[in-house]
Amino acid sequence: MIFDYATLKLIWWLFILVLLVGFAVTDGFDMGVAILLPFLGKTNDERRVIINTVGPVWEGNQTWFITAGGATFAAWPLVYATAFSGFYIALLLVLFSLFFRPAGFDYRGKIDHPAWRSFWDWALFCSGTIPALIFGVAVGNLLLGVPFHFEPDLRSFYTGTFWQLLNPFALLTGLLGVAMLAMHGAAYLNLRTDEAVQERSKRVIQLAGTGAIALFILAGLWIAYGVDGYQVVSAINGNDYIDPLNKVVERTTGAWLHNYRQFPWMLLAPASGLGGLLLAVYCRQHPRRTFVFSGFGIAGIILTAACSMFPFIMPSSSQPNHSLTLWDAASSHLTLQVMFWATVIFLPLIMLYTSWVYRVMRGTVTTQSIKDNTHTAY
């Protein structure tokens, strides 16, 4: 089966969304657990319980992030190059913060001293909080538009600064990212722990979930009435529309709501985001349901941003006509075709293996199990 170029571009937009949602839902609870570690664990044994809920799976979850980055490089090379130019410092902060994760897991228990363990607990906290905040800030800036432009030879130039990324709207979306992952991490701990840690996690689900709901609604109102969206006004043909400099883009308030009027089924995304968060908070006494609803909420929030921006991937605030869309930022037809078949073959295998790992590692992590496995547990 050979797809036409326009269809492949759309398929790869969907593939990358699947990878981003997979990353946020799986590695998201790792980050959420790290965010909550210094607060939910009151004793060393309780903190070891928390760490060991994610210890066997965090490395596998991390591959979603790597795969999403690799897929972006292969499918949307212009987006990859432009994003790494504009978000270079922010991405380095994410990278450096993630260094703390393997070091924290492996070295925390090497020295039996409270100060040593406390240092690594806060290092793990940074490894969860900084990426969650920065990824949220990045999404906020994409919705606002990023100050970049292209030369005629398609060399990209970023004209902003790191501090401009920390604007009020982007900080709000950054806090939304932290709140929703903290809730997701608490939902995971509610599923995998018992007694005191489980009871504290239920309170965090209520607090963080309520905060995420409020921030999501506020962000939606801000987008509707206070953020200029982008809209392509030149004719689009998926096969011919391949030059990012050859289109006319307008910026207007409320333009990010245009897709919901044109395609009402897209309203399922914000409904899933808001409904998932509400149900996760409501069902916090039922751990499995809470975790599932929390995942739906996170997926819905990510899909809301994607549906709002469609077909834009990286709008330009300084030169709107140079904005990157899924139609003009894609790799060649052959590249997308070859990668399509590789993804169709290997992605289901990866998902099956991941599901098997979760099944093998299921069950409650208790203080007694940690004490019984002192030399094998973190």
N, C-alpha and C positions, 0 to 999 in steps of 0.2 A: 504494500500500500504506500503510495507516494502522495503526500499532501501538497497543496499549492502553498506558495510562500506566505500569503496572508493568513491562512489557517494555521500554519506552523507558528507564526508570530503570536497568535492568540493562544495556542496550546502552550507555548513556553511562558507566557504571562501566567497561565494557570499553574504550570509546573512550579514556577518560582514561588507563587503564593502558597502552594502546598508545602514547599520546603520551609518557608518562613513561618507558617502556622505550626508545622512539626517542630521547628526549633523553639518557638515561643511556648508551646504546650509541654514539651519534654524538658528541654534545658531550662525552661521557665520555672518549673518547680524546684530544680536545683538552685537557681538563683534566689528564689523565694525562701528556700530553707536557709541559705547562707545569710540572707538579710535578717532572718529571725533568730539565728543561732545565739547571739549574745543576750537576747531578751527572753526567749522561751526556756532556755536551759539555765536553771538556777544553781545546779551543782555540776561537777565535772562528769559524773555518770550520766546525768540528763543530757549534757551537751554531747557526750559520746553517742548516746542513743540517737540524737538528732543527726549527727554526722553520718552514722551508719545506716540511716534510712536511704541516703543517696550515694553512699560510698561505692556500692557495687555497680551503679548504673550511670554515674555522672559522665564518665568518659565516652560511653556510647551516645549519650544525649548530645554531647559536644560536637559530634560529627555532623549533626544537622546544620550547625552554624557553618562549619567548614564546607559542607556540600552546597549550602545556599550561596556562599561566597564564590565557590568555583563555578556554579551554574550561572551566576550573574556575569562573571568574567567571560564565560564561553558564549552565553546567549545575548548579552547586552554589553559588549566591550566598551562602547562609548559611555554608558552609565557608570561602569566600573571605574574607568579612567577619570571621569569628571568627579565622581563622588569621592574617590581617594585623594583628589587634589583639594576639594573643598573641605572635606571632613578629616583631613590628615591628622591633625592634633587630636581630635576627638577619638578617632579610631585607634591611635596609639595609646590613648588613655584606657580604652577598652582592652587592648592587647596586654598592656602592663598589669591591669587589674586582674585579668584572667590568669596571669602567671602565679598569683597567690593561691589559686585553687589547688593544683596538684601539690604545691609545696605545703599548703596548709593541711591537707589531708595526710600527707606522708610524714611531716615533721612535727605536727602538734604533740604527739605522744612520745616523742623521742627523749624529752627531758621532763622529769616529774617535778615541775616547779610551776606554781600558779601564774607568775608573771610571764613565763614562756608560753603557757597554754593560752593565756589571755591575749597575748600579742597575735597568735595565729587565729584565735577566734575572731578578732577584729579585722585581721587580714582577709579571712573568708567572708566576713560581712562586706568588705570593700569589693571583693570579687563578685558579689551578687548585686550590690547597690549601684555601683558605677556603670556597669553595662546596661542595667535596666533603665537608669536615668538617661544615659546618653542615647540609647536606641529610641527612647521616647522623644527626646529632644530632636533627634534626626528626623523622625516622622513629622514632628511639628514644623520643622524647617522646610521639609518637602511640600507640605500643604501651603506654606507661605510663599515658597519659591526660593531658589538658591541663586545668589549673584554670580553668574558665570556667563561666558559667551564663547563662541567659536571664531577662529580665524577662517578664511576661505579654504585652507587646507585641513580644516577640522581639528586643529590644535585647540584644546580647551584652556581657558584662563579663568581662574576663580578670583573675584575681585573683593571678596569679603574678608572678615577676620574671624578668629575663633570666638571672640567675645560677642560678636554679632549673632552667633548661633544661640546665645543664652538670652534670648528675648522673652518677654512675658508669656506669649502663647506657647512657645516651645518648652519653656519651663513647666507650664501647666501639663502639656502632654508628657513631659518627662516624669512628673509626679504621678500621672496616671499610670505610666509604665511601672513605676516602683510599687504603687498601690496594688495593681492587679497581679503582679508577680508575688508580692507578699501574701496576698489572699490565696493564690494558687499554691504557694509553698506551705501555707497553713493548712490548706485542704489536703495536701499530700501527707503532712504530719498527722493530721486527724485520722487519716486512713492507716498509717503505718505505726503509730505509737499508742500508748495507753496511759492511764492514770493522769498524773499532773501535767505532763507535756501535752497530752491530748486535750485536756480541759482548757489549757491556755491557748492552744491552737484554735479552738472553737471561738474564743473571744476575739482572736485576731481576725478570723474569717469575718466576723460581724463588723469589726472596726474597719479593716482594710477594704472589705467588700463595699461597705457603705461609702467610704471615701472614694473608691473607684467609680461607683455609680454616680456620685455627685460630680466628680471631675469629668466623666464621660459626657454627662448631660451639659455641663458648662462648656466643654470643648465644642459640642455640637451647636450650641447657641452662638458661640463665638464665630464658628465657621459660617453660620447662616447670616449673621448680621455684622460681623466685624472683620472678616478675612476676605480679601480679593482672591477669587478662584480664577482658573484659566480655562479658556475654551478655544479650540481650533475653529476658525471661521472659513478657511480655505477648503476646497473640495478634497476629500480623502478617498484614495483608492489603495487598498491594502497592498496591491502588487507594485504600484508605481510610486507610492509615497515613501521614498527611501532616503531622501536628503533632509537632514534636520534643519537646514537653512532655507528650505523651500516651502514655507508655510506661513500663514498669518494667524497669530494668536492674540486674543483679547483678554484683558484682565477686568473682571467685574465682580462686585460683591454678590455673593450667593451663587456664583458659577459652579461651586462644588456640589450644589444640590440639583444641578441640571439632569444628571444621570438618573436620579430617583424619579423625576417627573417623566423622563423618556422611557425608562425601564423600571416600572413599579416593583418588579420582583426583586430588585436590588435592595429594597427596604428590609428584606430578610436578614441582611448583614447587621444593621444597627439593632434590629429587633432581637437577633440572636445574642449580640453583645450585651444589651441591657437585660434581656430575659435571663441569660445565663448567669450574670452577676447576681440578679435578684434571687433566682432559685438557689444559687450556691449559699447565699446568706440564709435563706429561709430553711434550707434542708441541712443545716450544719450538724444536726444530731444524727444524720445518716451519712457516714463518711464516704461511701462509694458514690452515692448520688452527688454529694457535694463536689467531689473531685471531677466527676464527669461534667457537671454544670459549669464549674469553674473553667474547664477546658473549652467548653462551648462559648463562654463569655469572652475568653481571650481570642479565640478564632474569630468571633463576630466583630470584635474591635479592630483587628487587623484587616479583615475583609471590608469593614466600613471605610477605612482609609483608602483601600485599593479601589473600591467601587466609586467613591467620591472623586478620585483623581483620574479614573479611566478616561481616555487611553494614555494619560500622562504618567511618566515614571519619575522624571526629575524636571520640574518646571524651572525656568530661568526668570528671576525677578528683575534682572538688569536688562536682558534682551529677551522678552517673552517669545519672539519668533524663533529663538534658538532652543526653546524647550525640547526636551527629549521625550518621545512617546514610544510605545511598544512597536509602532509601525516603522519609525525611522532610526531606532537605536539598536536594531537586531543584527546579528551576524548573518552570514550568507545563507542562502537556501540550503546548500549542501551541508553546512555545519549544523544547522538546526535539525535537518533530517537525520543525520548520523546520530546526533545526541538524543534525538527523540527515541530511536530504537534502543539505545543504550539505557535510557531511563526506564522505558517500558519493561525491559528485561530485569534490570538490577534493583530498581526502587521497590517493587513488591517483595523481592528476596530480602532486602534490608529491613523492610517493615515486618515481615514474618519473623526474622531473626530477633528483632527488637522485642516483638510481642512475646516470643519464647523466653527471652531473658527476663522480662518483667514477670512472667508466670513462674519461672524458677525462683526468682528472688522475692516473691510475694510473701506476705505474712507480717506479723507485728514484731517490731524490734523493741525489746524490753531491757530494763536495767539488768535483770538476771542473766539474759542471754549475752549481754556485753561482758559481764563478770565471768561467765562460763567460757568465753572465747577471748580472753585477755590478749593472747598473742596473735590472734588472727583478725580481730576487729580493730578498727581505727581507734 
